[in-house]
């Protein structure tokens, strides 16, 4: 499977992969906003390391 584009939104990603809404979570365990971009999530993950 190809890597997901960074301008894809969380809701689109969840729908595309057949995941229930709220599957992608923030570091503190809360649901990630559905209009947040995948690129932003990746950038935050790199920053935490």
MOPAC internal coordinates of N, CA, C and O (Angstrom, degrees):
PM7 1SCF
backbone

  N    0.0000 0     0.00 0     0.00 0    0    0    0
  C    1.4426 1     0.00 0     0.00 0    1    0    0
  C    1.5251 1   108.70 1     0.00 0    2    1    0
  O    1.2310 1   121.08 1   -37.37 1    3    2    1
  N    1.2979 1   115.53 1   142.63 1    3    2    1
  C    1.4619 1   120.51 1  -179.53 1    5    3    2
  C    1.5256 1   110.91 1   -78.09 1    6    5    3
  O    1.2310 1   121.27 1   -22.84 1    7    6    5
  N    1.3276 1   115.18 1   157.16 1    7    6    5
  C    1.4585 1   121.47 1   177.31 1    9    7    6
  C    1.5295 1   108.98 1   -67.63 1   10    9    7
  O    1.2310 1   120.28 1   -39.35 1   11   10    9
  N    1.3060 1   117.07 1   140.65 1   11   10    9
  C    1.4627 1   122.49 1  -179.66 1   13   11   10
  C    1.5201 1   109.81 1   -71.32 1   14   13   11
  O    1.2310 1   120.85 1   -41.11 1   15   14   13
  N    1.3174 1   115.98 1   138.89 1   15   14   13
  C    1.4624 1   120.72 1   178.87 1   17   15   14
  C    1.5245 1   110.46 1   -62.07 1   18   17   15
  O    1.2310 1   120.74 1   -32.49 1   19   18   17
  N    1.3218 1   116.19 1   147.51 1   19   18   17
  C    1.4598 1   120.50 1  -176.48 1   21   19   18
  C    1.5282 1   112.37 1   -74.76 1   22   21   19
  O    1.2310 1   119.46 1   161.43 1   23   22   21
  N    1.3419 1   118.64 1   -18.57 1   23   22   21
  C    1.4608 1   119.61 1   179.39 1   25   23   22
  C    1.5261 1   112.38 1   -91.68 1   26   25   23
  O    1.2310 1   120.16 1  -172.90 1   27   26   25
  N    1.3240 1   117.30 1     7.10 1   27   26   25
  C    1.4634 1   122.65 1   176.15 1   29   27   26
  C    1.5366 1   108.28 1   -75.19 1   30   29   27
  O    1.2310 1   120.58 1   -38.44 1   31   30   29
  N    1.3076 1   116.49 1   141.56 1   31   30   29
  C    1.4657 1   120.76 1   179.19 1   33   31   30
  C    1.5230 1   110.48 1   -90.92 1   34   33   31
  O    1.2310 1   120.65 1   -20.83 1   35   34   33
  N    1.3332 1   116.37 1   159.17 1   35   34   33
  C    1.4646 1   122.51 1  -176.42 1   37   35   34
  C    1.5319 1   110.88 1   -59.22 1   38   37   35
  O    1.2310 1   119.48 1   133.96 1   39   38   37
  N    1.3126 1   118.60 1   -46.04 1   39   38   37
  C    1.4663 1   121.49 1  -178.92 1   41   39   38
  C    1.5222 1   110.68 1   -60.97 1   42   41   39
  O    1.2310 1   120.03 1   136.12 1   43   42   41
  N    1.3279 1   117.55 1   -43.88 1   43   42   41
  C    1.4630 1   121.78 1   178.82 1   45   43   42
  C    1.5188 1   110.39 1   -62.51 1   46   45   43
  O    1.2310 1   120.26 1   137.78 1   47   46   45
  N    1.3199 1   117.11 1   -42.22 1   47   46   45
  C    1.4618 1   121.70 1   179.23 1   49   47   46
  C    1.5252 1   110.84 1   -61.84 1   50   49   47
  O    1.2310 1   120.43 1   134.57 1   51   50   49
  N    1.3275 1   116.79 1   -45.43 1   51   50   49
  C    1.4640 1   120.68 1  -179.23 1   53   51   50
  C    1.5298 1   111.08 1   -64.40 1   54   53   51
  O    1.2310 1   120.25 1   137.86 1   55   54   53
  N    1.3280 1   117.13 1   -42.14 1   55   54   53
  C    1.4648 1   120.43 1   178.59 1   57   55   54
  C    1.5218 1   111.19 1   -65.06 1   58   57   55
  O    1.2310 1   120.63 1   135.84 1   59   58   57
  N    1.3211 1   116.40 1   -44.16 1   59   58   57
  C    1.4656 1   122.53 1  -177.09 1   61   59   58
  C    1.5288 1   111.82 1   -61.94 1   62   61   59
  O    1.2310 1   120.34 1   142.75 1   63   62   61
  N    1.3213 1   116.95 1   -37.25 1   63   62   61
  C    1.4585 1   122.02 1  -177.01 1   65   63   62
  C    1.5281 1   113.21 1   -96.87 1   66   65   63
  O    1.2310 1   120.04 1  -175.64 1   67   66   65
  N    1.3304 1   117.53 1     4.36 1   67   66   65
  C    1.4577 1   121.49 1   177.08 1   69   67   66
  C    1.5197 1   114.00 1    70.51 1   70   69   67
  O    1.2310 1   120.55 1  -151.24 1   71   70   69
  N    1.3101 1   116.56 1    28.76 1   71   70   69
  C    1.4650 1   121.33 1   179.65 1   73   71   70
  C    1.5240 1   110.05 1   -92.62 1   74   73   71
  O    1.2310 1   119.48 1   -33.52 1   75   74   73
  N    1.3287 1   118.59 1   146.48 1   75   74   73
  C    1.4668 1   119.44 1   175.55 1   77   75   74
  C    1.5301 1   110.19 1   -68.75 1   78   77   75
  O    1.2310 1   121.07 1   -29.15 1   79   78   77
  N    1.3409 1   115.56 1   150.85 1   79   78   77
  C    1.4592 1   119.74 1   179.43 1   81   79   78
  C    1.5192 1   109.78 1   -60.91 1   82   81   79
  O    1.2310 1   120.51 1   -41.97 1   83   82   81
  N    1.3204 1   116.63 1   138.03 1   83   82   81
  C    1.4573 1   121.74 1  -179.97 1   85   83   82
  C    1.5173 1   113.66 1    92.53 1   86   85   83
  O    1.2310 1   120.06 1  -172.83 1   87   86   85
  N    1.3320 1   117.49 1     7.17 1   87   86   85
  C    1.4665 1   120.56 1   179.67 1   89   87   86
  C    1.5242 1   110.91 1   -67.88 1   90   89   87
  O    1.2310 1   120.63 1   137.64 1   91   90   89
  N    1.3123 1   116.41 1   -42.36 1   91   90   89
  C    1.4722 1   120.74 1  -179.88 1   93   91   90
  C    1.5234 1   107.29 1   -80.72 1   94   93   91
  O    1.2310 1   121.29 1   -55.28 1   95   94   93
  N    1.3249 1   115.14 1   124.72 1   95   94   93
  C    1.4617 1   121.61 1  -174.24 1   97   95   94
  C    1.5217 1   111.61 1  -119.33 1   98   97   95
  O    1.2310 1   121.04 1   -22.56 1   99   98   97
  N    1.3237 1   115.62 1   157.44 1   99   98   97
  C    1.4614 1   121.84 1   172.44 1  101   99   98
  C    1.5186 1   109.09 1   -76.95 1  102  101   99
  O    1.2310 1   120.67 1    -7.53 1  103  102  101
  N    1.3109 1   116.32 1   172.47 1  103  102  101
  C    1.4651 1   121.72 1   179.88 1  105  103  102
  C    1.5298 1   111.69 1   -59.37 1  106  105  103
  O    1.2310 1   120.26 1   144.47 1  107  106  105
  N    1.3252 1   117.11 1   -35.53 1  107  106  105
  C    1.4651 1   120.80 1  -178.25 1  109  107  106
  C    1.5299 1   113.56 1   -83.13 1  110  109  107
  O    1.2310 1   119.77 1  -179.06 1  111  110  109
  N    1.3344 1   118.05 1     0.94 1  111  110  109
  C    1.4592 1   121.59 1   175.54 1  113  111  110
  C    1.5177 1   115.16 1    98.88 1  114  113  111
  O    1.2310 1   120.27 1   171.02 1  115  114  113
  N    1.3219 1   117.08 1    -8.98 1  115  114  113
  C    1.4655 1   119.25 1   178.59 1  117  115  114
  C    1.5254 1   109.91 1   -77.69 1  118  117  115
  O    1.2310 1   120.44 1   -22.45 1  119  118  117
  N    1.3286 1   116.76 1   157.55 1  119  118  117
  C    1.4582 1   121.62 1   177.42 1  121  119  118
  C    1.5221 1   109.72 1   -64.24 1  122  121  119
  O    1.2310 1   120.60 1   -36.94 1  123  122  121
  N    1.3210 1   116.45 1   143.06 1  123  122  121
  C    1.4597 1   121.58 1   175.69 1  125  123  122
  C    1.5174 1   108.78 1   -80.21 1  126  125  123
  O    1.2310 1   120.04 1   -36.02 1  127  126  125
  N    1.3182 1   117.53 1   143.98 1  127  126  125
  C    1.4610 1   121.10 1   178.07 1  129  127  126
  C    1.5152 1   109.82 1   -58.56 1  130  129  127
  O    1.2310 1   120.36 1   -38.91 1  131  130  129
  N    1.3223 1   116.92 1   141.09 1  131  130  129
  C    1.4607 1   121.01 1  -175.55 1  133  131  130
  C    1.5226 1   112.52 1   -72.06 1  134  133  131
  O    1.2310 1   119.62 1   160.32 1  135  134  133
  N    1.3335 1   118.33 1   -19.68 1  135  134  133
  C    1.4625 1   120.05 1  -179.91 1  137  135  134
  C    1.5331 1   112.51 1   -95.54 1  138  137  135
  O    1.2310 1   120.05 1  -172.36 1  139  138  137
  N    1.3207 1   117.51 1     7.64 1  139  138  137
  C    1.4564 1   121.95 1   177.95 1  141  139  138
  C    1.5278 1   109.67 1   -76.93 1  142  141  139
  O    1.2310 1   120.28 1   -39.03 1  143  142  141
  N    1.3121 1   117.08 1   140.97 1  143  142  141
  C    1.4619 1   120.96 1  -178.20 1  145  143  142
  C    1.5251 1   111.25 1   -85.97 1  146  145  143
  O    1.2310 1   121.04 1   -30.54 1  147  146  145
  N    1.3146 1   115.61 1   149.46 1  147  146  145
  C    1.4590 1   122.30 1   179.49 1  149  147  146
  C    1.5364 1   109.83 1   -62.39 1  150  149  147
  O    1.2310 1   120.08 1   143.88 1  151  150  149
  N    1.3191 1   117.45 1   -36.12 1  151  150  149
  C    1.4663 1   121.45 1   178.33 1  153  151  150
  C    1.5198 1   112.43 1   -60.41 1  154  153  151
  O    1.2310 1   120.43 1   143.06 1  155  154  153
  N    1.3090 1   116.78 1   -36.94 1  155  154  153
  C    1.4631 1   121.40 1   178.15 1  157  155  154
  C    1.5206 1   110.72 1   -67.46 1  158  157  155
  O    1.2310 1   120.71 1   139.33 1  159  158  157
  N    1.3277 1   116.25 1   -40.67 1  159  158  157
  C    1.4684 1   120.50 1   178.27 1  161  159  158
  C    1.5239 1   109.94 1   -63.14 1  162  161  159
  O    1.2310 1   120.18 1   137.70 1  163  162  161
  N    1.3231 1   117.26 1   -42.30 1  163  162  161
  C    1.4668 1   120.95 1   178.71 1  165  163  162
  C    1.5201 1   110.97 1   -63.57 1  166  165  163
  O    1.2310 1   120.67 1   138.90 1  167  166  165
  N    1.3411 1   116.33 1   -41.10 1  167  166  165
  C    1.4598 1   120.49 1  -179.64 1  169  167  166
  C    1.5270 1   110.87 1   -64.07 1  170  169  167
  O    1.2310 1   120.37 1   138.67 1  171  170  169
  N    1.3319 1   116.89 1   -41.33 1  171  170  169
  C    1.4662 1   120.91 1   177.98 1  173  171  170
  C    1.5197 1   110.72 1   -64.56 1  174  173  171
  O    1.2310 1   120.06 1   142.53 1  175  174  173
  N    1.3231 1   117.48 1   -37.47 1  175  174  173
  C    1.4608 1   121.21 1  -179.76 1  177  175  174
  C    1.5292 1   110.79 1   -66.63 1  178  177  175
  O    1.2310 1   120.34 1   140.40 1  179  178  177
  N    1.3205 1   116.96 1   -39.60 1  179  178  177
  C    1.4770 1   120.55 1   177.31 1  181  179  178
  C    1.5182 1   110.83 1   -65.24 1  182  181  179
  O    1.2310 1   120.43 1   142.83 1  183  182  181
  N    1.3185 1   116.79 1   -37.17 1  183  182  181
  C    1.4573 1   121.84 1  -178.47 1  185  183  182
  C    1.5263 1   112.07 1   -66.49 1  186  185  183
  O    1.2310 1   120.29 1   145.65 1  187  186  185
  N    1.3439 1   117.05 1   -34.35 1  187  186  185
  C    1.4665 1   121.80 1  -177.36 1  189  187  186
  C    1.5128 1   112.51 1   -70.34 1  190  189  187
  O    1.2310 1   119.36 1   153.42 1  191  190  189
  N    1.3200 1   118.82 1   -26.58 1  191  190  189
  C    1.4640 1   121.20 1  -176.24 1  193  191  190
  C    1.4996 1   113.12 1   -71.77 1  194  193  191
  O    1.2310 1   120.10 1   180.00 1  195  194  193

